[in-house]
Amino acid sequence: MQEMAGANQSTPLAMKFSVNKNKLAESVSRVMKAVSSRTTIPILTGIKITAGIEGIQLTGSNSDISIHSFIPLEENGDINAEIARPGNIVLPSRLFSELVRKLSEDTVHIEADSRMITKITSGATEFTLNGMDPDEYPNVSAIDDQNIIKIRIDLLKEVIRQTIYAVSSSETRPVLTGVKWSVQNGKLDCVATDAHRLAQRTIPVETEGERDEEQMVIPGSSLSELSKILDDHEEEWVELVMTANQVLFKTRNVQFFSRLLDGNYPNTDQLIPKESRTTMTIPTKALYHAVERASLLAKEELNNVVKLRNEGKSIELSSQSLELGRVFETLNAEEVNGEDMRIAFSAKFMMDALSRIDAQNIRIFFTGPMRPFIIRPIGDEGILMLILPIRTYQ
């Protein structure tokens, strides 16, 4: 790397542009989601900046995901950037991110010379950074834009929120750290399970022409990062393109690439009971808060166990700690059908599921005290959540 002291203004410029500070900061924030400080490839600790005739593209990448964020020269009548000399450079991500965020002026001027020494100016502030060779930055494999699937952004974020909580955090079975996506007949079915619980969401999607069923397993961590960079306020569409080993999500100015997980995902249909002995209709928030209160003692124990029993519409929740004491709480169900039930479950698993349901009421389907039970929000048959009970000896 060249020493900055050796820089002189006669060195020919390799790149020069001006850009709106807020647009730059927004793009930097997006691509930083893909930059890892723990990578063994030094160039991937940086952000690649490419200034072209149509605008500026920032890229961040790691072993799982790559993110392109594009700043067009003009958007909705506003000037975002001006390119004096097209070119590219890789800058250290952490320092560049902090620098951009703390600049006070509305416009940032960036220029890099042939030795990759980069000058960043905004108002009376000037930084000089040693850049890295952009030719060493790995190219993201191009994906053919055939067979596009379209999903509304707000619906995609909802699907991610309602499924990724159930992925496994253990690498013992790597395929379970992802969410299985299946597309067929204009529907997208998303399933996540860690072998103790399951979350499933089915939504309509727009596809181009007839297509056979396609399946892929996307890492839960990738979907979590994707959800963070999608704008809440945009009622736009995401274009989804699948290949054998990666998936691409495209919005107007963002491209998000993720690797796929290998391995055979279990047949989760076999886990879902087809009939029930007891069904309960319960207000969602009332049950959540009752479980939350019971968990104050339950979380002190190994399995975070809460017990549920009912007599007709009267439902009792209880938990105990040998050291701290016990808690009982009664709430009334809207409707109960079938025999009375006694069952124990993880308070955390129940709260994780209930916190992702927006419906006012839920219906719980019990098959037996040691059989998985199903939670469905009333009014949305596209959502199913399953929890395995916990065996107790009391």
N, C-alpha and C positions, 0 to 999 in steps of 0.2 A: 504493500500500500504506500502511495506517495505521501510524503510529509506535507502538511498544509503550509509550512513555512516556505516551501518551494513554489507555491502558486504564484503565477503572475498573469496579469490581465491579457498578455499577448497570446496565451494559449488558446487555440481555436475552440469555439463553443460546439458541444455535441448536442445540446438541447437547451431551449429557452421558451418559457411560457409564463403567463399570468393567469391566476385563477381566483374565483371567489372563495374567501376563507371558509365560510360556512359549508359550501358544497364540498370543499376539500376535506374539512374535518369530518363531515358525514361519511364520505367515502373511506377515509382512513379508519374510522370507527368500525365500518362494516368489515373491511378486509382483515383487520386485526383479530377478528374471531378465528381466522385460519392460521395465524402465526403462532408458532410454539417456540418458547425459549429453551426447550429441552431437546430440540432436534440435533442430530449428529451431522447435519448438512448445514454448514455456516451460512450459505447464501439464503436459506429458508428462514433465517432470523430477520430478513429484511422484507420491505415492501417494494415490489417492482412498479415503477411509474413509466408509462408509455404515453408520450404526447404525439398524437397523429392529426391528420387533417380534419377529422370529424370531432375530436375531443380528446379527453385524457382518461386513460384506463389505469386503475390501480389494481394490483394483484397480491393476494396473500395465499400461502399454501402450506400444508403439512402432509403427513402420511395418509390422512383420512379425507380431508376436504380441501378444495381450492375455491377461492372467491374472487370474481372480477367485479369491480364497481366502476361504472362508466359515468363521466361528467361530460355531457354534450356541450359544444360551444355555445349553443343557444337553446333555451327551453321556455316555452310559454311567453315569448317576447322578451325574456331577460337574458342578458349576456353573462354566461358563466365563466368563460375562459377565452383567452387569445393565445394562439400558438405562433411564436416568432420563428422557431426552428424545431421541427419534429425530431424526436429522439427518445431514448429511454435510459433509465438508471435504476439501480437498486439501492435504497437507503435503509439504515438501521431502524427497525420498526418502532421500538420502544421510545427512542429519543425523538424520532420524527413525529410520532403521535403526540407526545407531550409538547413538543415545540409548536405544532400546528394549533393545538388546543389553547395554548397560552398567548398566541399572537393577538394583538388588540385591534389591528386595522382590518378593513373589509377585503382587501386584496393582497394576495401573496404572489411574489415574483420568484420563480425558481429557474436557475440556469446551471448547467453542468458542462465542464470542459472535457477535453479528450482524455484527461487523466482521471476522470470520474470524480474530481473535486467539485462539489455542489454548493452553490451560494443560494441561500434562502433569505429574501428581503421582504419586510412588511413595515411600512412607515419608517421609523428611525431605527428599527431592529434589523440586524443582519447576522445570520449564522453561516458558518462554512462547515460542511460535513464531508468526510471521506466516504464516497459511495463505493459500491461493489459492481463488478462486471455483469451487466444484464445478460450477456451471452451464456453465463454460467447458470442462469435461473432455469429450472426445468420447465419445459413446455407442457401445458395442459393438453391432453389428447382431445382433438376435435371430435364432436359428436354430431352425427348426421341428424338433421332436424326432421326426419321422417317419423310418422306415427306419433304425433304430438298428442298429449293428453292435457286438457285444460281444467284447472281447479280455481275457484274463487279464493283470493288471498285470505279473507276472514275465515272461510270454511277450512282451509288448509291449516291455519294456526289452531283452530278449534280441534281438529283431528289429532294434531300433534300433542296438544295439551291433554287430551283425553285418552292417550295411549302410552306415551313414553314413560309415564310413571311406573308402569308395570314391567318394564324390561329388567333383566337380571343385571346386577352389579358385579357378578362373579364371572371370571374368565374361564371357569371350568368347562362351560359349554358356550363358546363364543357366539354362536348363532342366536342365543337367547338374549344377548345384549342389544339386539336389534328388533325392529318392528317389521313384520312381514306384510308387504303390500301386494294385493292381487287385484288385477284389473280385468274385468270381463263384462260384456253386455251393458256398457255405459255405467258401471258401478265400480267404485274403489272400496275394497275391504281391507282394513288395517287391523292387525292383531299383534298384541304384545303379551308375553307371559314370562314369569321367572320360575314357573313350576309350582308356585304357591298361590298365585292369583293370575287373573287374566283381564285384559281390557280389549274390547273390540268396537270398532266404529265403521259403519258402512255409509257412503255418501254417493250421490250421483256425480258423474264427471262427463265432460265432453271429449269424445274421441273421434278420430278421423277414419270413417269407414268401418267395415267389419274387421274384427281382429280376434285371434285366439286368446285364451287366458294367458296373461303374463304375470309372473311372480318375481319378487325380489325381496331381499332382507336388507334394510337400511339401518346402519348403526344408530342407536338412540341418541348418542352424543352428537351426531351430524344433524339429526332432526331438531335437537335442542338449539343448536347454533343457527340453523336455518330460521327457526321461529323468531329468534332475537333480531334478525336483520330485516324481516318483513315488516313493512309499515302498517300500523294498525288502522290508520285513517284511509288507506287506499282501498276503494271498492273495485279493485282490478283483478286480473286473472294471472295465475302462474301457469307457465307452460312446462310440462314435465316430459322428459325424454329418457327412456330406459335403454341401456345396452347390457351386454352380458356381465360386465364387471363394474359399471358405474352408472350413476344417474345424474341428470342435469335438471335443475330448476331455474327457469328464466322469468324475470320480470322485465319491466321497461329498461332499467339501467343496471340490473344485477344478474350475474350468472353464478350459480352455486353448484359446484360439482362435488359429489361424494362417492367414495368407493362403496361397494356392496360387500356383504358378509357371505362367505362360503359356508356350505354345510346344509344338511337337510333340516328344515324347520319342522317341529312335531305337528302331527295332525291334531289341532286343537279342537276340532269338532267333537272328538271322542271325549273331551273333558266336560263338555257342556251337557248337563242333564236335560232330557227331553220332556220330563214331567215333574210335578212337585206334589208334596203332601200338604204343604201349608203355604199360603200366600198372604203377605201383609202389605197394606198400603199405608205409608207413613210420610208425614211432612219431612222433606229433605233436611231443612235447617234444624228442625227440632231434634232429629235423630243425630245429626252431626254434633250439635252442641252437647247433647247428653253423653255421647261416646267420648267427646273431648274432655268433659268433666270426669268421667269414669277413668280416663287414661291418666289422670293426674297421679293416681295410685298405681295403675297398671304398668306404667312405664318404668316404675322402680323394680319390677320383676323381669325375669329372663325373657318371657315371650310376649309381654305387653298384652296380657289376656283380659278381655272383657266378656262377661257371660250375659246371654239374653234368654229370657223365658217369658212366656205369655200365658194369660188366662183370658181367653176371648180377646177383646180389644185392648186390654190392659197389658202393657209390655214393661217388664222390669229389666233394667240394666244394672250390673253390679261388677265390682272388681275389688280385689283386696291385696294388701301387702303384709307379709308376716311381721314386718318391723313397724309399719306406719299405721295400719288400720284397714278399714273397708268403706265402701261407698255403695249406696243403693239409690236408684232413681227410677221413677215410673213415668211413662208417657202413654198417651192414648193413640192408638192407630185409627186411621180413617175407616179401614175395613180389614177384616181378617177372615179368611176362608180356610177350612181344613182343621186338622188336629192341632192341639197345643204343642209348642216347640220349646226345647231347651238346647242351646248351642253355645259354643265359645269360639271366639275369633280374635284375631289381632286388631287392637284398637287402631294402630297405625294404618293397616291395610284398609280398614273401613273408612277412616277419615280421608285417606288418599283418594279413594273412589268417590265418596260423597262430595268432596271439595271440587270435583271436576264435573259435577252435574248441575245444570242451570235450572232444571225443572223444579216446580214448587213441590211436587210429590214424587215419591218413588214407589215401586212395587218390588218386594223381595220374595223370591221363590225358594222355599226350603224343601229338600228331598229327605233329609234326615240329619241327626245330630253329628254324624261323621261323614256326611256327603257334601260336596261343594254346593254353595248357594249362589243364586244369580240376583243381581241388582239391575233394574231397568228404570229409567226415568219415564214417567207417564207422559205420553204425547210425542215420544221420539223412539220409535222401534229400531232406529239405526244404531243405538248405543246398548252395549251389554258389558257388564262387569261381573267377574266371578271371583269368589274368595274361598279358599279351603279352610275348613274349621280347624280348631286346635283341640286335641284330646286332653281332657282334664280328668282328675281322679277324685274329685270332690263332689 
